[in-house]
Amino acid sequence: MATGSLWGLAVYGAERALPSASLSITFKGRARTLKPEHQQSFGSFFKSWRSSEGPSCGRLLDLKKYLKKFGDFDDHLELALKAYQKFYRLNVTGNLDSSTTQQMMIPRCGVPDIINPPPSTEPSSTESKHKKFHMVAHYAFGSNKWPPSKYALTYTFGPGLQVFDLNTLRSVCADAFQKWAEVTSFTFTEAADGASADIVIAFYSGDHGDGKPFDGPGNVLAHGFFPQAGRLHYDADENWSTDPAMDQIDLESVSVHEIGHLLGLYHSTDRESIMYPSLQIGTKKRDLTQDDIDGIHALYPN
């Protein structure tokens, strides 16, 4: 969800802010064709900046991969960076400056920020390619939504990895669903044991079969798929908590965000919004803002 991949997109890592020295690159022309041996992990890309190694072909490729993963950006890196900076309300320079780099380091939802064409209900399907995309004010949504006959949604907990005991997970998710129930016509009920459900919630690590593998600690925290796929996945490798310390991720904050994707909302450019893609470690962000409420009401008019 964005997917809705919280921040992850979500695209909801958890590195400290990087120093401003040696962080500015201007990209002109098309990206170079790179050999496979130059490809590095995105984490290595940022570590190289920290150690002042400067740019390399491999690190530029990692930047390009990041921009594509979270927004289907243009192959031209300068244009891609400008699109990223515009979405996050940064100074639009087309340069990889310190503020842009620091934004990329914040944990996030795995759902792309700029979705064009809008995603379908299934990650690998292309049936929704030409559906209309709406962006009004700061919130955004597409054409994927639950029909009125499915406003009484059920959810269950899948057979993924155990990160919390079931009662804790139940309590957190019930509170998160209630935030959306209070401002919509939706109801959310846990399905009886063994019964099928509209939404399946689980923790996974790495490649878990949905085409959107998790990346370990930091960066992508979770993702939720748009209607009517009904899947909410958390990255089990994150340092989760129900009452986060400075180095932990708040489970309820991420859950409220991902449920927004399950209902059909895209990411918002409003930094205060629940549907903003990024979440700072050690913080709680659990309450819907007016932007979130306006967005869900626009998607599901009364």
C-alpha positions in Angstrom: 0.0 0.0 0.0 2.5 1.6 -0.5 1.4 -1.3 -2.6 0.4 0.3 -0.5 4.5 -0.3 0.4 4.2 2.0 5.3 6.9 4.0 4.3 8.6 2.5 3.4 6.4 3.3 0.7 7.8 2.4 2.5 8.3 3.0 1.3 7.6 3.9 6.2 16.9 2.8 6.7 17.2 3.9 10.1 20.6 5.6 9.7 21.6 8.9 11.3 21.5 12.1 9.3 24.5 12.3 7.0 27.0 15.1 7.0 26.5 17.7 4.4 30.0 17.6 3.0 30.6 15.8 -0.4 26.9 15.0 -0.9 26.0 17.0 -4.0 26.0 15.5 -7.4 24.5 17.0 -10.5 23.3 14.6 -13.2 23.3 15.6 -16.8 22.3 13.5 -19.7 21.4 9.8 -19.6 22.7 7.4 -17.0 25.7 5.4 -18.1 25.4 1.7 -19.0 26.9 -0.2 -16.0 28.5 -3.6 -15.7 26.9 -6.1 -13.2 30.0 -6.0 -11.0 29.4 -2.4 -10.3 26.1 -3.0 -8.7 26.0 -2.6 -4.9 23.4 -2.6 -2.2 21.6 0.7 -1.5 23.0 0.6 2.0 26.5 0.5 0.6 25.7 3.5 -1.5 25.0 5.6 1.6 27.9 4.2 3.6 30.2 5.3 0.8 29.0 8.8 1.1 29.6 8.7 4.8 33.2 7.6 4.3 33.7 10.3 1.6 34.5 7.9 -1.1 32.5 10.0 -3.6 30.3 8.8 -6.4 30.9 5.7 -8.5 29.0 3.9 -11.3 27.7 1.3 -8.9 26.4 3.9 -6.4 24.7 5.9 -9.1 22.9 2.7 -10.2 21.8 2.1 -6.6 20.3 5.6 -6.5 18.5 4.9 -9.8 17.1 1.7 -8.4 15.8 3.4 -5.3 14.1 6.1 -7.3 12.5 3.5 -9.6 11.4 1.3 -6.7 9.5 4.1 -4.9 7.9 5.9 -7.8 8.5 4.5 -11.3 10.6 7.6 -12.1 12.2 8.5 -15.4 15.5 6.8 -16.4 17.1 10.3 -16.5 18.5 10.7 -13.0 18.3 14.4 -12.9 14.6 14.3 -13.7 14.1 11.5 -11.3 15.7 13.4 -8.5 13.6 16.5 -9.3 10.4 14.4 -9.1 11.5 13.0 -5.8 12.4 16.4 -4.4 9.1 17.9 -5.6 7.1 15.1 -3.9 8.9 15.5 -0.6 8.8 19.3 -0.8 12.6 19.7 -0.9 14.5 22.3 -2.8 14.1 21.1 -6.4 17.6 21.0 -7.8 18.1 17.7 -9.5 21.2 17.2 -7.3 21.8 14.6 -4.7 22.2 17.1 -1.9 22.3 16.5 1.8 18.6 17.2 2.4 17.6 14.7 -0.4 20.0 12.1 1.0 18.7 12.5 4.5 15.1 12.1 3.3 16.0 8.9 1.6 17.5 7.5 4.8 14.2 7.8 6.8 12.4 4.5 7.2 9.4 4.3 5.0 6.5 2.4 3.5 7.3 0.1 0.5 4.4 1.5 -1.6 5.6 3.8 -4.4 5.1 7.5 -3.9 4.3 8.3 -7.5 2.1 5.6 -9.1 1.7 5.8 -12.9 -0.2 3.9 -14.0 -2.1 3.1 -10.9 -1.5 -0.4 -9.4 -4.0 -3.2 -9.7 -5.4 -5.2 -6.9 -2.7 -7.9 -7.4 1.0 -7.0 -7.5 1.8 -8.8 -10.8 -1.3 -7.9 -12.7 -1.6 -5.1 -15.3 -5.4 -5.0 -15.6 -5.6 -1.5 -13.9 -3.1 0.2 -16.2 -5.3 2.9 -17.5 -7.5 3.6 -14.4 -7.7 7.2 -13.4 -5.4 8.7 -10.8 -6.6 11.5 -8.4 -4.5 13.9 -6.5 -6.3 16.7 -4.7 -4.7 18.9 -2.0 -2.1 16.6 -0.5 -3.8 13.2 -0.5 -4.1 10.9 -3.5 -5.9 7.8 -4.6 -6.7 5.7 -7.7 -9.7 3.7 -8.9 -9.1 0.7 -6.7 -11.7 0.6 -3.9 -14.0 -1.7 -2.0 -17.6 -1.9 -3.3 -20.4 -1.0 -0.9 -21.2 -4.7 -0.5 -17.7 -5.1 1.2 -17.8 -2.3 3.7 -18.0 -4.9 6.5 -14.4 -6.2 6.2 -12.9 -9.1 8.1 -9.3 -9.7 8.8 -7.1 -12.5 10.1 -3.5 -13.1 11.0 -1.5 -15.2 8.6 1.2 -17.9 9.2 4.2 -15.6 8.9 7.0 -15.1 11.4 6.1 -14.4 15.1 7.4 -11.0 16.2 4.7 -10.2 18.7 2.5 -12.5 20.7 -0.9 -12.8 19.1 -2.8 -10.9 21.8 -0.5 -7.9 21.4 -0.8 -8.0 17.6 -4.6 -8.2 17.9 -4.8 -5.2 20.2 -2.6 -3.0 18.1 -4.4 -3.9 14.8 -7.8 -3.5 16.4 -6.9 0.0 17.5 -5.5 0.9 14.1 -8.6 -0.3 12.2 -10.8 1.6 14.6 -9.1 4.9 13.6 -10.4 4.4 10.0 -13.8 3.0 11.2 -14.5 6.2 13.1 -14.3 8.3 9.9 -15.8 5.9 7.4 -18.7 3.5 6.9 -16.3 0.5 7.2 -16.3 -2.0 10.0 -13.4 -4.3 10.7 -13.9 -7.6 12.5 -11.4 -10.4 13.2 -12.5 -13.5 11.4 -13.2 -16.7 13.3 -10.4 -19.2 13.5 -10.2 -21.1 10.2 -12.6 -18.7 8.3 -11.5 -16.9 5.2 -11.0 -13.1 5.6 -10.9 -10.1 3.4 -7.5 -9.0 4.9 -4.6 -11.1 5.9 -1.9 -9.7 8.2 1.5 -11.2 8.7 5.2 -10.6 9.3 7.7 -11.7 6.7 11.5 -11.5 6.1 13.2 -11.0 2.7 11.5 -12.5 -0.3 8.1 -13.8 0.8 6.4 -14.5 -2.5 4.5 -11.3 -3.3 7.0 -9.8 -5.7 8.0 -7.1 -3.2 10.8 -8.6 -1.0 11.7 -6.9 2.2 15.2 -5.5 2.6 16.2 -6.2 6.2 16.5 -3.6 8.9 15.9 0.0 7.8 14.4 1.5 4.7 11.1 -0.4 3.9 9.0 -1.2 7.0 5.9 -2.7 5.6 3.5 -2.7 2.6 -0.2 -3.0 2.1 -1.9 -3.9 -1.2 -4.7 -1.9 -2.6 -8.3 -3.2 -2.8 -9.3 -5.9 -3.1 -6.1 -7.8 -2.5 -6.3 -7.4 1.2 -2.7 -8.1 2.3 -0.7 -6.3 5.0 2.9 -7.4 5.4 5.4 -6.1 8.0 9.2 -6.6 7.6 10.0 -9.0 10.5 13.6 -7.8 10.5 12.7 -4.3 11.8 13.1 -3.3 15.5 9.4 -3.2 16.3 7.7 -2.0 19.4 4.3 -1.0 20.8 6.0 1.8 22.8 9.1 2.7 20.8 12.4 3.8 22.2 14.7 6.0 20.1 15.9 3.1 18.0 12.5 1.3 17.4 9.6 1.5 15.0 6.1 2.0 16.3 3.8 -0.9 15.2 0.6 1.0 15.5 1.8 4.0 13.5 2.8 1.7 10.6 -0.5 -0.2 10.9 -2.7 2.8 10.6 -0.7 3.9 7.5 -0.9 0.5 5.8 -4.7 0.2 6.4 -5.0 3.5 4.5 -3.5 1.6 1.5 -5.8 -1.4 2.1 -8.7 1.0 1.7 -7.2 2.5 -1.5 -5.3 5.7 -0.5 -2.0 6.5 -2.0 0.8 8.5 -0.3 0.2 12.1 0.7 2.7 14.9 0.4 1.6 16.3 3.7 4.3 15.6 6.3 1.8 15.5 9.1 -0.5 13.0 7.4 -0.7 9.4 8.4 -0.4 8.6 4.6 3.0 10.4 4.3 5.5 7.7 3.2 8.1 8.1 5.9 8.2 7.5 9.6 11.1 8.6 11.9 12.4 5.9 14.2 11.4 6.3 17.8 8.2 8.3 17.0 4.5 7.7 17.2 2.2 8.9 14.5 -1.2 7.2 15.1 -3.9 9.8 14.6 -5.6 10.7 11.3 -5.2 14.2 10.1 -7.7 16.3 8.2 -5.8 15.4 5.0 -6.3 11.7 5.7 -10.0 12.2 6.5 -10.5 14.3 3.4 -8.8 11.7 1.3 -10.8 8.8 2.5 -14.1 10.8 2.2 -13.2 11.7 -1.4 -12.5 8.1 -2.2 -15.7 6.9 -0.5 -18.2 9.8 -0.6 -21.1 9.5 1.9 
